[in-house]
Amino acid sequence: MTLTLSIAGCDISRAHIDLCLLDDTPGSRPRHRQVPNDRLEAMAQELKRQGCRLVVFEASGGYERPLRQALAAAGLPAAMVNPRHVRAFARASGLLAKTDRLDAAVLARYGQRMDPDLTPLPGREQEKLRDLLRRRDQLITMRISEKQNLAKAHDAEIRADITAMTDTLTQAIRDMQDRIRHCIRASAEMAAQAGMLRSMPGIGPVLAAMMIARLPELGQLNRRQIAALAGLAPHACESGAFKGQRHIWGGRADLRSALYMGAVAVIRRPGPSKAFYDHLKAQGKPSKVALIAVMRKMIITLNAMIKTKTHFSTQHGC
């Protein structure tokens, strides 16, 4: 008889994953095995046949990509969870030791006890867009490094070499941006989403591409959840009579940085966002607090636009 599984916890490494399986039978013991990374598709199909209802894993610097693709192909529900949350859960459970086998078991227990939200698994087009954006960021980092080297170089030949390399990197960045545009246009779904996103003032082609690639949850969450995911939700700091300042933290920092530049652009032109920003400033809010409020309003509005499949209008209030 086939055993119906409940949760699969996957600890990912470069060559293999450690898999822990927990079934729904009370008092059942976790079962462990290692799966080579070239057998992930077969593992995903096996988990689906056995009725696995959730696969839990952590972001692992890109090593999780083959697992994501295998789970998406098998149609298995998955949750990519925050490693900080999982480690806190382990400590709260009294588990101080850390091995790959134990980490897989902790992930399975975390999924069973905490019931994390499902993570939308990106398709091949979205994965390609992520790769192109990642490569663009790498090229920009290299160009910044070369410009810093130029400021310290005094030899004429070295300065000429650095300048030539900077020009090469600038052209490579332009070419990469063209490839990003072509990637979006090649997918009807991504092209439609980019059109809706770019209809909002302050959302340029790069920021729209980042939202498509890095925020697949857009349009699927409520306003509080999407603000928290973007790292724009203020968190309270209170205890007894103490009332501390609220600060934003967590979320996806690269997306927040890009949205910051979009907000800076939009408050420089007349419109509802500038009026909202000026109103907050008139109330005595610091400039950065007012700007973050504009960012939060922008991401909430974009979330509503994608959810309703509508383009921006002044009725949205940004």
N, C-alpha and C positions, 0 to 999 in steps of 0.2 A: 504494500500500500504506500502511495506517495505521501510523504510528510508535508503538511502545509506549513510553510515558514512564515514568520512574522516580520522580523527585522534582520537585515544584513549590514554589519559594520565593516568598512573597508579601510585599512591603513595602507597608504600608498607609498611605495618606494620606487627607485629607478628601474629595477629588474622585475619586481613582482608586487603583489598586494597580499597582505594578511587578511583573511576573511573570517569573520565570526558570525555564526548563524544562531539566532534565537527563535524558537517556535512558540506557539501560543499555549502550549501545555503547562499548567501550573507546576512549578518545581523542576522544570526541564533544565538541563545543563547546556551551556553554550558549546557549540562545536566549531573547531578551528581547522583551517587548512590554508596553505599558500597556493596562489595561482600566478603563474608566469604572465607577464604583460602581453605575450602573444596568444594567450588563451582567454582573454577577457570577453570576447564575443560569445564564445561557447559557454563561459560561466554565466553571462547575462541571460542567455537563452535557457540555461538550466534553472536559474533562479526564477525565471518567469513560469516555467513549467511547474515548479514546485509551489507557486502561489505567493512568492515574496511580495509583500505589500509596500516595503520601503527599503531603499538602500541609502545608508548614511556614510558620508566621507567628508574629509576636509580639503580645502584648497591647499595644493602642495607645489606651488611655484611652477605650474605647467605640467607636472607629472600626472595630474588628475585627468588630463585631456583624453587619453585613450579610454579610460573608464567612462567618462561622460559620453563619449561617442558610442561605446558599446551599449550603455544603458538606454541612450536615446534610440538606437536601432532596435532594441528589444522592446521599447515602450514601457520600461520599468519606471515607477515613480522614485524620485531621488531627492535627497536634501544635502546640499553642500553647506556645511555648518562652519561657524567661526571657531577656529582652534582655541581661542582664549576662553570661549564659553565651555568648550568640552573639557579643557584642563581644569577650570573652576568646578565643573560637575564632578570630575574625578577626585579632586581634593575634598569636596563636600561629601563624597561617598567614602572617604577614608583611604583612598588608594593613592599612595605616594610614589610607588614604583612606576617605572615607565619603560616598556618594551613594545615592540611592534605588535606582538600577540595581545598584550594587555590593552594597547591603544585600540585595536580592533574591537575588543570586548567592550571597552568604554564607549566607543561610538555606537555600538549596537544598543547598549543600555540607555545611552542618551536619547537615541531615537525612540526607544520604547517608553521612557518616562516623560520626556519633554515634548514629544510629538511635534517636531520642528516643521515649519512651513516647507512645502515642496519647492524645489528650485527648478525654474524653467530650463530645460536642457537645450543649448543652442544647436541649430542645424548646421550643415556644412558651410552654407553661405555666411552665416554669422560667425562661425569659427574662422573662416578666411578673413573676414573683416577685422576680427580681433587680432589676427596675426599681422595684418597690414598696419593697423594702428600701433601695435607694439613695435614693429620695425620703424615706423615713423618716429616714435619716441626715442628709440635707440639712436637714430641718425641725428636728431635734434640734440641729444646729450653729447654726441661726438663733436658736433659743430660748436657747442658751447665750450667744450674742453679745448678745441683748437683756437677759439677766440681768446681764451684765457692764456694759452701758450704764446699767442702772438703778442700779448701785452708784456710778456716777460722776455721775449726774444730780442736780441740786439744785432746779431749777425744778419747781414742783408740777404744772404743765400737762404738761411733758415726762415727768415720772414717771408721770402718769396715762396718757399715750399709750403709753409703753413697757409699762406693766402690761397695758393692753388688748391690745397686740400679743402679749405673752407668753401671755395667756389664749387668744388666737386660735390661736397656734402649738401650744399644749398640746392644744386640741381637734382641730386638724388632725393631730397625731401619733396621737391616739386613733382618729380616723377611718381613718388609714392602717393602723393595726394591725388594725382590723376588716377592711379590704380585704385585708390579708395573710392573715388567717384564712380569708376567703371564697375566696381564690385557691387555698389549699392544699386546702380541702374540695372544690373543684370538680374536682380531679384525684384519681382513685382511687389512683393510684400514689403521689402526694405525700402524700395523707392517710394511707395505710398506713405510709409511711416516717416521717411525723411522729408517728404513734401509737407506733411502736417507739422512736423517739428520746426522746420525752417520758416513756416508762416508766422512764427512768433518773433517779434523784434529781439535782437540780441543773440539769436540762435543761428550760428554760421554753419558751414558744411562740416567742419571738424567736430564741433560740439554735437551736431546732429548724429554724426557717425559714431561718436563715443557713446551717446545715449542708446543707440540701437545695439551696439556691441556689448556695452558694459552694464546696461540696465534693462535686461529683457523683461523684468517685472513691471515695467512702465505700462500703465493701463490695467493692471491686474490687482493692484493693492488700493487700500483706501488712502486718504490724504495724510494721515498720521504715519502710516507704515512707509509710504514712499519718501516722506521727508526724513524719517529715521534712516532709511536705507541709503539715502544720499548724504547722510551725516549732517543734516540741517535741522534736526529736532532739538530744541533746548532741553537739557536734563536738569532737574531740580537738585539742589544741594542744601537740604534742610534737616535739622535735628533738634527737637524740642523748641526752644525759643530762638534758636539760631536760624536765620534765613540768609543763606549764601546766594551768590550770583548764579544764575543758570548759564551753562555753557553747552555749546555743541561739541560733540566728539564722536568718534567711531564712523561708521559708514564707509563709503568708497571715496578715498581721498583724491584720486586722480580725477574722478568725475566732478567732485566738489570744486577743485581748482579750476577746471575748465568752465564750470558754470559761474564761478566768480568773475571771470573775464567777460562772460556774456552779460552779467548784471552790471558790471562797470560800464560797458558799452551802452546798455539800454537806459541808464539813468543820466546819460549825457545828452539825450535828445528829449524834446517835449513829448509828454504822453502820460498815461496813467501810472506807469512805474516810477517816473521821475516825480510825479505829484505825490505818490505814496511815500517815496524816499524823503522828499522835502517835508512832508507832514510829520514823519517820525523824527526828523532832525529838529523841527520846530518844537516838538514835545520834549526835547532835551536828550534824545537818544544819541549815543556816540555814532560816528559815521559808519564804523564797521558793523555795529549792531543793526543799523538801518539797512545796510547793504545786504547783510545775511537774511534779513526779513524779506527783502526783494527776491533774493535767490530762492527762499522757501516758497514764496508766492509763485515764482516761475515754475518750479518743479511740480507743485500741486496743480497748476493750470495745465502744464504739459501732460500730466497723468490723466486729467479729465478729458483732454483733447483726444488722446490715444484711446481711452476707454470708449468714448462716444464716436470716434472716427470722424472728427470735425477739424476744420482748419481754424486758425486763430482769428478772432475778431475783437474789437475794442470792448465788447460785452464781457469778455473774460477778465478785464480789469488789469492787464499788464502792459 
